[in-house]
Amino acid sequence: MALPHGALYARPVQTIAKVHEMTKTTDTVTEANRQKMTETFEAWRDGAEPFPDTWATDMVWRIEGHSIASREYASKHEYLEEFVKPFGRAS
């Protein structure tokens, strides 16, 4: 069988879903999250820097690699103070 010009075929991939708290959200929570992210991207489009407002205070942020910034930041506060603010001053 000849493939149509430009067609890309791959064999099916079986995905095994993992039970995780993120997969247990309700429709109401999902819609609230969707609305928050829509508002965030609209604010960004309009010149604001709203993304930190969407992060949990207990988030863990990991920067991989070999730079001076490559490490794990144990909270939103630590990440903002020790990475975002100094990085912003450098630009």
C-alpha positions, -999 to +999 in steps of 0.1 A: +000+000+000+014+034-010+014+062+016-002+096+006+024+123+000+035+139+033+017+113+054+033+102+087+024+069+101+034+054+135+023+023+152-002+028+181+012+036+215-003+020+245-006+044+274-011+033+310-028+060+330-013+065+365-037+075+393-026+109+405-042+137+424-041+158+392-064+133+374-090+134+402-101+170+397-138+178+392-153+196+362-158+226+384-121+227+395-110+221+359-131+250+346-118+273+374-082+264+365-089+269+328-104+304+336-074+313+358-050+304+331-070+322+304-069+354+326-032+349+332-023+347+295-045+376+287-028+397+314+006+386+300-005+396+265-014+430+279+020+435+294+017+422+330+038+395+346+011+374+362+026+339+362+039+338+398+004+344+410-006+310+395+021+291+414+014+273+447+034+286+477+048+251+483+059+245+447+092+229+441+111+241+410+141+223+396+165+237+371+185+210+355+220+215+341+253+228+352+248+265+356+250+284+389+212+284+389+209+247+384+194+233+416+162+227+433+142+256+448+120+244+476+093+270+475+077+298+454+094+324+477+128+308+473+125+305+435+114+341+432+140+355+455+170+334+445+164+330+407+137+352+392+147+385+408+185+382+403+179+369+367+156+399+360+182+423+372+208+408+349+188+415+318 
